[in-house]
Amino acid sequence: MAKKREIEEEINKLPQISDEHDPHAILIQLCGKYIREIKEYIDGNLTRPEYYENLRPFLTTFKELINTTKPKFDTGGGGSGSSHMDSTDSQALGGITVGEVRQLIEEKRLKELPGLVPQNVYNGLISGFAKEWEKICLQWFVGFRKYALEFITKICRRHFKEYTKTGLYGQAK
């Protein structure tokens, strides 16, 4: 027992390691700072505008691509259902005439009150013009993912660049 007490006294005499020299504490601090910085971008912290300034072209492109799918109404057909081009020409150009819309409403009308457009007409027109959205979104997400990974890699490099030889940088990246 005396030997155990003697060893404990010797251990207690050793200098205590402070957090600034403890490798585990240093690692936790590094990771915490890295995660907090990424969280600031995710949360929309406006004190870091470079992320959003660089993101703006991606959002503009996305908006433009989605806008290419919106219906182009050709009002040249008048109210009779006839138009200066036939319906297949109009639809091939991504457009639809007023007459075609009226004809569609009449064809799809079931029990709706006069003057009300059947819900299935709305659904059909929306799904018809939105069918390209999935492809557009997937293409956009591929580009955005590349941008986001490059941005996060830059942040990672800033936080862990001095640890490239230890493998910490590679693990964080």
N, CA, C and O of each residue as an XYZ file, in Angstrom:
692
protein
N       0.808     -1.195      0.000
C       0.000      0.000      0.000
C       0.850      1.258      0.000
O       0.518      2.254     -0.642
N       1.953      1.192      0.733
C       2.832      2.354      0.820
C       3.409      2.691     -0.538
O       3.591      3.861     -0.876
N       3.690      1.672     -1.304
C       4.246      1.883     -2.647
C       3.222      2.590     -3.531
O       3.570      3.485     -4.300
N       1.962      2.185     -3.418
C       0.896      2.807     -4.212
C       0.766      4.284     -3.853
O       0.663      5.132     -4.739
N       0.770      4.596     -2.550
C       0.668      5.991     -2.115
C       1.868      6.805     -2.597
O       1.727      7.965     -2.984
N       2.995      6.214     -2.572
C       4.221      6.881     -3.020
C       4.131      7.218     -4.519
O       4.510      8.311     -4.939
N       3.630      6.274     -5.311
C       3.475      6.491     -6.758
C       2.437      7.585     -7.014
O       2.647      8.447     -7.868
N       1.325      7.558     -6.286
C       0.296      8.591     -6.454
C       0.842      9.971     -6.112
O       0.526     10.949     -6.790
N       1.659     10.057     -5.069
C       2.263     11.346     -4.708
C       3.199     11.830     -5.807
O       3.231     13.021     -6.119
N       3.950     10.924     -6.386
C       4.854     11.288     -7.484
C       4.055     11.782     -8.697
O       4.426     12.760     -9.347
N       2.960     11.088     -8.980
C       2.102     11.510    -10.109
C       1.525     12.887     -9.834
O       1.494     13.726    -10.735
N       1.078     13.140     -8.644
C       0.503     14.446     -8.302
C       1.522     15.573     -8.395
O       1.150     16.726     -8.614
N       2.796     15.257     -8.232
C       3.844     16.270     -8.333
C       4.147     16.657     -9.776
O       4.706     17.722    -10.036
N       3.775     15.787    -10.712
C       4.031     16.085    -12.128
C       3.233     17.311    -12.555
O       2.127     17.542    -12.066
N       3.807     18.106    -13.481
C       3.061     19.287    -13.940
C       1.803     18.871    -14.713
O       1.811     17.895    -15.464
N       0.753     19.615    -14.515
C      -0.507     19.339    -15.216
C      -0.416     19.850    -16.652
O       0.159     20.906    -16.916
N      -0.988     19.086    -17.562
C      -1.004     19.496    -18.971
C      -2.202     20.418    -19.170
O      -3.333     20.069    -18.832
N      -1.940     21.584    -19.716
C      -3.041     22.514    -19.973
C      -3.713     22.142    -21.288
O      -3.160     21.383    -22.084
N      -4.904     22.679    -21.509
C      -5.656     22.400    -22.736
C      -4.900     22.825    -23.985
O      -5.068     22.232    -25.051
N      -4.075     23.843    -23.855
C      -3.383     24.327    -25.055
C      -2.285     23.374    -25.509
O      -1.777     23.516    -26.621
N      -1.904     22.405    -24.675
C      -0.904     21.414    -25.060
C      -1.485     20.008    -25.205
O      -0.782     19.075    -25.593
N      -2.745     19.867    -24.897
C      -3.401     18.564    -24.983
C      -3.846     18.330    -26.431
O      -4.681     19.069    -26.952
N      -3.286     17.297    -27.080
C      -3.626     17.065    -28.489
C      -5.120     16.840    -28.728
O      -5.655     17.272    -29.748
N      -5.784     16.176    -27.807
C      -7.221     15.940    -27.973
C      -7.998     17.255    -27.926
O      -8.904     17.480    -28.729
N      -7.637     18.111    -26.987
C      -8.324     19.403    -26.875
C      -8.062     20.260    -28.104
O      -8.963     20.941    -28.592
N      -6.829     20.229    -28.607
C      -6.492     21.003    -29.811
C      -7.325     20.504    -30.995
O      -7.873     21.300    -31.758
N      -7.415     19.190    -31.139
C      -8.192     18.603    -32.232
C      -9.669     18.989    -32.133
O     -10.295     19.333    -33.136
N     -10.211     18.932    -30.939
C     -11.620     19.296    -30.742
C     -11.840     20.770    -31.054
O     -12.851     21.129    -31.657
N     -10.912     21.625    -30.653
C     -11.026     23.060    -30.960
C     -10.979     23.303    -32.466
O     -11.778     24.069    -33.004
N     -10.036     22.644    -33.144
C      -9.923     22.797    -34.602
C     -11.218     22.380    -35.300
O     -11.752     23.104    -36.141
N     -11.702     21.210    -34.936
C     -12.930     20.703    -35.563
C     -14.118     21.600    -35.227
O     -14.972     21.851    -36.077
N     -14.169     22.077    -33.997
C     -15.266     22.965    -33.597
C     -15.276     24.251    -34.404
O     -16.336     24.697    -34.845
N     -14.104     24.857    -34.603
C     -14.019     26.092    -35.399
C     -14.428     25.831    -36.849
O     -15.140     26.627    -37.461
N     -13.969     24.712    -37.378
C     -14.297     24.333    -38.764
C     -15.809     24.149    -38.931
O     -16.403     24.674    -39.873
N     -16.414     23.415    -38.028
C     -17.856     23.154    -38.090
C     -18.653     24.441    -37.890
O     -19.653     24.663    -38.574
N     -18.216     25.292    -36.953
C     -18.926     26.565    -36.730
C     -18.879     27.455    -37.962
O     -19.867     28.114    -38.287
N     -17.740     27.483    -38.655
C     -17.659     28.313    -39.864
C     -18.600     27.793    -40.950
O     -19.311     28.571    -41.586
N     -18.602     26.491    -41.158
C     -19.518     25.926    -42.160
C     -20.965     26.200    -41.760
O     -21.792     26.515    -42.616
N     -21.275     26.084    -40.484
C     -22.638     26.355    -39.995
C     -23.040     27.806    -40.266
O     -24.199     28.077    -40.578
N     -22.101     28.729    -40.151
C     -22.411     30.136    -40.441
C     -22.865     30.308    -41.886
O     -23.786     31.075    -42.163
N     -22.223     29.600    -42.798
C     -22.637     29.682    -44.202
C     -24.001     29.027    -44.403
O     -24.853     29.565    -45.110
N     -24.204     27.888    -43.792
C     -25.488     27.178    -43.923
C     -26.627     28.011    -43.350
O     -27.716     28.064    -43.920
N     -26.366     28.664    -42.212
C     -27.400     29.464    -41.556
C     -27.645     30.803    -42.254
O     -28.572     31.527    -41.890
N     -26.832     31.138    -43.243
C     -27.055     32.384    -43.975
C     -26.475     33.601    -43.285
O     -27.031     34.694    -43.392
N     -25.373     33.436    -42.583
C     -24.727     34.555    -41.906
C     -24.232     35.557    -42.948
O     -23.343     35.247    -43.742
N     -24.800     36.736    -42.942
C     -24.474     37.731    -43.964
C     -23.136     38.422    -43.727
O     -22.732     39.269    -44.523
N     -22.442     38.072    -42.641
C     -21.107     38.629    -42.442
C     -20.091     37.889    -43.301
O     -18.915     38.253    -43.327
N     -20.536     36.860    -43.997
C     -19.676     36.091    -44.893
C     -20.309     36.087    -46.291
O     -20.831     35.064    -46.736
N     -20.263     37.225    -46.976
C     -20.993     37.349    -48.238
C     -20.373     36.615    -49.422
O     -21.057     36.416    -50.426
N     -19.108     36.204    -49.349
C     -18.462     35.597    -50.516
C     -19.169     34.335    -50.989
O     -19.233     34.072    -52.190
N     -19.695     33.557    -50.061
C     -20.410     32.339    -50.428
C     -21.624     32.679    -51.288
O     -21.855     32.058    -52.326
N     -22.392     33.663    -50.848
C     -23.627     34.019    -51.548
C     -23.345     34.773    -52.835
O     -24.082     34.631    -53.811
N     -22.290     35.571    -52.850
C     -21.917     36.262    -54.085
C     -21.527     35.251    -55.159
O     -21.884     35.412    -56.326
N     -20.798     34.215    -54.767
C     -20.395     33.182    -55.727
C     -21.542     32.240    -56.074
O     -21.521     31.594    -57.122
N     -22.531     32.160    -55.210
C     -23.680     31.293    -55.454
C     -24.692     31.942    -56.403
O     -25.449     31.241    -57.075
N     -24.707     33.262    -56.460
C     -25.692     33.986    -57.268
C     -25.757     33.511    -58.729
O     -26.860     33.325    -59.243
N     -24.617     33.307    -59.423
C     -24.720     32.817    -60.811
C     -25.414     31.461    -60.922
O     -26.141     31.214    -61.885
N     -25.194     30.575    -59.938
C     -25.872     29.275    -59.951
C     -27.385     29.454    -59.827
O     -28.154     28.805    -60.535
N     -27.800     30.333    -58.927
C     -29.230     30.563    -58.721
C     -29.858     31.233    -59.939
O     -30.985     30.912    -60.314
N     -29.132     32.159    -60.553
C     -29.638     32.831    -61.761
C     -29.815     31.826    -62.889
O     -30.835     31.831    -63.578
N     -28.825     30.966    -63.077
C     -28.916     29.936    -64.120
C     -30.099     29.012    -63.862
O     -30.845     28.678    -64.783
N     -30.269     28.601    -62.610
C     -31.383     27.730    -62.252
C     -32.711     28.398    -62.587
O     -33.593     27.779    -63.183
N     -32.847     29.661    -62.201
C     -34.080     30.400    -62.472
C     -34.334     30.489    -63.979
O     -35.461     30.295    -64.434
N     -33.293     30.779    -64.742
C     -33.446     30.890    -66.193
C     -33.860     29.562    -66.810
O     -34.711     29.525    -67.700
N     -33.259     28.468    -66.340
C     -33.614     27.148    -66.875
C     -35.059     26.781    -66.545
O     -35.776     26.267    -67.404
N     -35.486     27.035    -65.329
C     -36.876     26.755    -64.956
C     -37.822     27.639    -65.777
O     -38.878     27.177    -66.211
N     -37.454     28.891    -65.989
C     -38.307     29.800    -66.764
C     -38.456     29.370    -68.222
O     -39.428     29.755    -68.872
N     -37.528     28.587    -68.747
C     -37.673     28.115    -70.124
C     -38.834     27.131    -70.252
O     -39.308     26.877    -71.359
N     -39.296     26.574    -69.132
C     -40.376     25.590    -69.182
C     -41.758     26.211    -69.027
O     -42.764     25.525    -69.207
N     -41.823     27.497    -68.696
C     -43.145     28.091    -68.475
C     -43.907     28.178    -69.795
O     -43.304     28.318    -70.859
N     -45.205     28.096    -69.722
C     -46.006     28.099    -70.949
C     -45.898     29.429    -71.686
O     -45.810     30.502    -71.089
N     -45.910     29.309    -72.995
C     -45.911     30.496    -73.842
C     -47.283     30.533    -74.516
O     -47.569     29.760    -75.431
N     -48.102     31.434    -74.046
C     -49.455     31.510    -74.575
C     -49.469     32.308    -75.871
O     -48.950     33.420    -75.960
N     -50.080     31.695    -76.858
C     -50.240     32.352    -78.160
C     -51.665     32.887    -78.198
O     -52.623     32.117    -78.269
N     -51.800     34.195    -78.152
C     -53.132     34.804    -78.137
C     -53.672     35.031    -79.536
O     -54.752     35.601    -79.690
N     -52.956     34.604    -80.551
C     -53.392     34.834    -81.937
C     -54.600     34.028    -82.335
O     -55.201     34.299    -83.375
N     -54.981     33.036    -81.533
C     -56.074     32.158    -81.915
C     -57.450     32.718    -81.662
O     -58.431     32.180    -82.175
N     -57.556     33.781    -80.888
C     -58.874     34.338    -80.607
C     -59.697     33.391    -79.762
O     -59.163     32.459    -79.161
N     -60.999     33.629    -79.714
C     -61.874     32.854    -78.846
C     -62.456     31.642    -79.507
O     -63.072     30.832    -78.814
N     -62.309     31.458    -80.786
C     -63.013     30.389    -81.472
C     -62.326     29.038    -81.393
O     -62.913     28.018    -81.753
N     -61.108     29.025    -80.933
C     -60.389     27.764    -80.923
C     -59.511     27.626    -82.139
O     -58.669     26.729    -82.179
N     -59.668     28.460    -83.117
C     -58.782     28.399    -84.282
C     -57.632     29.364    -84.048
O     -57.765     30.336    -83.303
N     -56.526     29.096    -84.676
C     -55.377     29.970    -84.512
C     -54.671     30.102    -85.834
O     -54.964     29.396    -86.798
N     -53.721     31.037    -85.856
C     -52.973     31.216    -87.091
C     -52.012     30.054    -87.327
O     -51.466     29.932    -88.424
N     -51.790     29.201    -86.336
C     -51.057     27.965    -86.541
C     -51.878     26.848    -85.915
O     -52.663     27.080    -84.995
N     -51.693     25.657    -86.414
C     -52.500     24.608    -85.811
C     -51.901     24.194    -84.473
O     -50.768     24.563    -84.163
N     -52.645     23.436    -83.682
C     -52.264     23.173    -82.302
C     -50.948     22.410    -82.197
O     -50.197     22.623    -81.245
N     -50.651     21.532    -83.143
C     -49.400     20.785    -83.055
C     -48.205     21.713    -83.265
O     -47.167     21.537    -82.626
N     -48.342     22.703    -84.157
C     -47.256     23.687    -84.337
C     -47.067     24.487    -83.061
O     -45.936     24.725    -82.635
N     -48.153     24.896    -82.458
C     -48.095     25.703    -81.244
C     -47.421     24.929    -80.114
O     -46.557     25.469    -79.423
N     -47.808     23.676    -79.923
C     -47.244     22.885    -78.843
C     -45.785     22.517    -79.127
O     -44.990     22.400    -78.194
N     -45.431     22.335    -80.376
C     -44.042     22.035    -80.725
C     -43.135     23.203    -80.373
O     -41.966     23.006    -80.043
N     -43.667     24.412    -80.440
C     -42.881     25.590    -80.090
C     -42.955     25.889    -78.597
O     -42.465     26.928    -78.155
N     -43.553     25.009    -77.823
C     -43.649     25.216    -76.380
C     -44.780     26.153    -76.016
O     -44.832     26.652    -74.892
N     -45.672     26.396    -76.932
C     -46.761     27.318    -76.671
C     -48.095     26.632    -76.731
O     -48.206     25.467    -77.112
N     -49.101     27.374    -76.349
C     -50.462     26.870    -76.406
C     -51.362     28.072    -76.665
O     -51.144     29.148    -76.107
N     -52.353     27.895    -77.494
C     -53.231     29.011    -77.829
C     -54.368     29.108    -76.816
O     -54.674     28.151    -76.104
N     -54.971     30.264    -76.771
C     -56.128     30.477    -75.916
C     -57.238     29.510    -76.316
O     -57.929     28.946    -75.467
N     -57.390     29.335    -77.598
C     -58.407     28.413    -78.095
C     -58.157     26.987    -77.641
O     -59.101     26.273    -77.303
N     -56.912     26.565    -77.627
C     -56.575     25.220    -77.178
C     -56.873     25.049    -75.686
O     -57.324     23.988    -75.253
N     -56.622     26.082    -74.921
C     -56.927     26.022    -73.491
C     -58.432     25.907    -73.294
O     -58.897     25.103    -72.487
N     -59.188     26.708    -74.029
C     -60.661     26.644    -73.920
C     -61.182     25.275    -74.335
O     -62.078     24.718    -73.700
N     -60.615     24.745    -75.401
C     -61.030     23.420    -75.873
C     -60.701     22.358    -74.820
O     -61.509     21.464    -74.570
N     -59.549     22.450    -74.217
C     -59.156     21.517    -73.172
C     -60.102     21.595    -71.979
O     -60.480     20.573    -71.407
N     -60.479     22.811    -71.611
C     -61.414     22.998    -70.492
C     -62.745     22.311    -70.800
O     -63.309     21.624    -69.948
N     -63.234     22.500    -72.007
C     -64.513     21.880    -72.382
C     -64.415     20.363    -72.407
O     -65.343     19.674    -71.983
N     -63.290     19.831    -72.904
C     -63.122     18.380    -72.968
C     -63.039     17.749    -71.578
O     -63.525     16.638    -71.367
N     -62.428     18.455    -70.641
C     -62.195     17.899    -69.305
C     -63.312     18.236    -68.321
O     -63.310     17.742    -67.194
N     -64.253     19.058    -68.728
C     -65.321     19.476    -67.826
C     -66.172     18.265    -67.445
O     -66.609     17.495    -68.299
N     -66.391     18.123    -66.146
C     -67.219     17.024    -65.649
C     -68.464     17.605    -64.981
O     -69.508     17.731    -65.621
N     -68.361     17.956    -63.708
C     -69.511     18.466    -62.975
C     -69.258     19.871    -62.437
O     -69.974     20.330    -61.547
N     -68.253     20.552    -62.964
C     -67.919     21.879    -62.450
C     -69.018     22.875    -62.792
O     -69.731     22.739    -63.787
N     -69.125     23.850    -61.957
C     -70.058     24.933    -62.231
C     -69.566     25.730    -63.432
O     -68.362     25.777    -63.685
N     -70.470     26.355    -64.172
C     -70.054     27.159    -65.321
C     -69.075     28.244    -64.869
O     -69.266     28.881    -63.833
N     -68.030     28.440    -65.662
C     -67.033     29.465    -65.359
C     -65.866     28.965    -64.523
O     -64.857     29.658    -64.392
N     -65.989     27.769    -63.955
C     -64.882     27.205    -63.166
C     -64.068     26.255    -64.033
O     -64.619     25.465    -64.799
N     -62.773     26.343    -63.901
C     -61.874     25.475    -64.677
C     -61.682     24.176    -63.909
O     -61.361     24.204    -62.721
N     -61.872     23.044    -64.567
C     -61.683     21.758    -63.899
C     -60.258     21.599    -63.347
O     -59.283     22.016    -63.974
N     -60.165     20.997    -62.177
C     -58.856     20.813    -61.531
C     -57.915     19.990    -62.397
O     -56.710     20.241    -62.419
N     -58.459     19.006    -63.113
C     -57.592     18.170    -63.938
C     -56.975     18.946    -65.105
O     -55.961     18.518    -65.655
N     -57.564     20.065    -65.485
C     -56.961     20.922    -66.512
C     -55.728     21.610    -65.912
O     -54.663     21.642    -66.528
N     -55.888     22.153    -64.708
C     -54.738     22.758    -64.019
C     -53.610     21.735    -63.889
O     -52.462     22.003    -64.243
N     -53.967     20.551    -63.370
C     -52.959     19.507    -63.137
C     -52.258     19.117    -64.428
O     -51.037     18.965    -64.458
N     -53.032     18.957    -65.494
C     -52.447     18.561    -66.775
C     -51.519     19.621    -67.345
O     -50.427     19.309    -67.821
N     -51.958     20.879    -67.296
C     -51.109     21.955    -67.826
C     -49.833     22.111    -66.998
O     -48.741     22.261    -67.547
N     -49.978     22.075    -65.687
C     -48.804     22.239    -64.821
C     -47.825     21.086    -65.013
O     -46.628     21.312    -65.189
N     -48.321     19.862    -64.982
C     -47.403     18.728    -65.132
C     -46.803     18.690    -66.532
O     -45.662     18.261    -66.702
N     -47.547     19.128    -67.521
C     -47.018     19.157    -68.880
C     -45.853     20.127    -69.038
O     -44.868     19.832    -69.715
N     -45.984     21.287    -68.402
C     -44.922     22.278    -68.530
C     -43.817     22.080    -67.499
O     -42.733     22.645    -67.644
N     -44.075     21.284    -66.456
C     -43.059     21.064    -65.424
C     -42.321     19.740    -65.601
O     -41.493     19.384    -64.762
N     -42.604     19.010    -66.671
C     -41.983     17.693    -66.832
C     -40.473     17.769    -67.007
O     -39.782     16.782    -66.756
N     -39.947     18.892    -67.424
C     -38.504     19.054    -67.593
C     -37.801     19.457    -66.303
O     -36.571     19.485    -66.260
N     -38.547     19.767    -65.262
C     -37.943     20.276    -64.028
C     -36.989     19.282    -63.380
O     -35.940     19.678    -62.871
N     -37.331     18.015    -63.390
C     -36.462     17.034    -62.747
C     -35.082     17.024    -63.394
O     -34.065     17.037    -62.699
N     -35.048     17.002    -64.728
C     -33.765     17.008    -65.436
C     -32.986     18.296    -65.152
O     -31.775     18.259    -64.932
N     -33.685     19.426    -65.159
C     -33.046     20.717    -64.876
C     -32.491     20.727    -63.449
O     -31.359     21.152    -63.220
N     -33.290     20.260    -62.503
C     -32.847     20.245    -61.099
C     -31.636     19.342    -60.908
O     -30.692     19.713    -60.211
N     -31.654     18.173    -61.511
C     -30.524     17.255    -61.373
C     -29.249     17.849    -61.966
O     -28.177     17.741    -61.372
N     -29.366     18.478    -63.143
C     -28.198     19.127    -63.750
C     -27.688     20.244    -62.854
O     -26.482     20.385    -62.654
N     -28.606     21.036    -62.316
C     -28.217     22.159    -61.470
C     -27.546     21.659    -60.192
O     -26.541     22.221    -59.759
N     -28.097     20.606    -59.588
C     -27.524     20.086    -58.352
C     -26.118     19.528    -58.564
O     -25.284     19.615    -57.662
N     -25.843     18.963    -59.725
C     -24.494     18.483    -60.019
C     -23.519     19.661    -59.988
O     -22.458     19.572    -59.371
N     -23.874     20.758    -60.649
C     -23.019     21.949    -60.644
C     -22.901     22.560    -59.260
O     -21.812     22.960    -58.848
N     -24.012     22.634    -58.538
C     -23.986     23.211    -57.195
C     -23.153     22.356    -56.253
O     -22.395     22.885    -55.439
N     -23.287     21.047    -56.355
C     -22.504     20.145    -55.496
C     -21.015     20.364    -55.708
O     -20.243     20.402    -54.751
N     -20.619     20.508    -56.959
C     -19.207     20.761    -57.267
C     -18.759     22.073    -56.617
O     -17.692     22.137    -56.006
N     -19.574     23.108    -56.752
C     -19.250     24.406    -56.146
C     -19.151     24.287    -54.629
O     -18.202     24.790    -54.028
N     -20.123     23.628    -54.010
C     -20.148     23.501    -52.554
C     -18.935     22.712    -52.054
O     -18.337     23.076    -51.041
N     -18.566     21.633    -52.757
C     -17.399     20.853    -52.346
C     -16.113     21.667    -52.457
O     -15.249     21.591    -51.584
N     -15.989     22.444    -53.529
C     -14.813     23.303    -53.681
C     -14.764     24.340    -52.564
O     -13.694     24.629    -52.028
N     -15.903     24.892    -52.218
C     -15.974     25.914    -51.177
C     -15.616     25.319    -49.812
O     -14.859     25.918    -49.048
N     -16.159     24.151    -49.513
C     -15.875     23.493    -48.237
C     -14.414     23.049    -48.179
O     -13.790     23.104    -47.119
N     -13.867     22.611    -49.314
C     -12.454     22.231    -49.360
C     -11.572     23.432    -49.052
O     -10.557     23.301    -48.367
N     -11.954     24.598    -49.554
C     -11.196     25.821    -49.268
C     -11.220     26.134    -47.767
O     -10.200     26.506    -47.188
N     -12.377     25.982    -47.156
C     -12.487     26.214    -45.709
C     -11.650     25.177    -44.959
O     -10.955     25.516    -44.002
N     -11.713     23.940    -45.383
C     -10.956     22.858    -44.754
C      -9.460     23.152    -44.838
O      -8.730     22.987    -43.860
N      -9.017     23.584    -46.002
C      -7.602     23.906    -46.189
C      -7.178     25.015    -45.229
O      -6.094     24.963    -44.648
N      -8.033     26.009    -45.069
C      -7.720     27.129    -44.194
C      -7.579     26.662    -42.731
O      -6.724     27.163    -42.000
N      -8.407     25.718    -42.316
C      -8.380     25.268    -40.923
C      -7.327     24.187    -40.651
O      -6.758     24.137    -39.561
N      -7.069     23.330    -41.632
C      -6.236     22.153    -41.381
C      -4.973     22.084    -42.240
O      -4.319     21.041    -42.268
N      -4.611     23.156    -42.937
C      -3.482     23.087    -43.877
C      -2.173     22.676    -43.211
O      -1.342     22.025    -43.843
N      -1.977     23.038    -41.962
C      -0.722     22.689    -41.309
C      -0.681     21.238    -40.841
O       0.327     20.784    -40.299
N      -1.770     20.517    -41.048
C      -1.838     19.124    -40.623
C      -1.908     18.163    -41.806
O      -2.405     17.045    -41.667
N      -1.415     18.587    -42.960
C      -1.500     17.734    -44.154
C      -0.662     16.465    -44.006
O      -1.036     15.418    -44.535
N       0.458     16.543    -43.299
C       1.336     15.375    -43.162
C       0.824     14.381    -42.121
O       1.239     13.222    -42.119
N      -0.065     14.817    -41.245
C      -0.587     13.923    -40.203
C      -1.799     13.134    -40.673
O      -2.209     12.183    -40.008
N      -2.371     13.506    -41.789
C      -3.569     12.832    -42.279
C      -4.856     13.494    -41.806
O      -5.940     13.144    -42.271
N      -4.745     14.443    -40.889
C      -5.935     15.114    -40.370
C      -6.640     15.902    -41.466
O      -7.868     15.901    -41.550
N      -5.862     16.569    -42.297
C      -6.440     17.346    -43.406
C      -7.239     16.441    -44.336
O      -8.358     16.773    -44.729
N      -6.665     15.310    -44.680
C      -7.353     14.367    -45.567
C      -8.625     13.811    -44.948
O      -9.625     13.620    -45.641
N      -8.592     13.550    -43.648
C      -9.771     13.039    -42.965
C     -10.872     14.103    -42.875
O     -12.054     13.793    -43.028
N     -10.479     15.352    -42.629
C     -11.453     16.430    -42.520
C     -12.061     16.751    -43.883
O     -13.243     17.078    -43.990
N     -11.241     16.653    -44.911
C     -11.706     16.969    -46.262
C     -12.664     15.899    -46.736
O     -13.172     15.977    -47.854
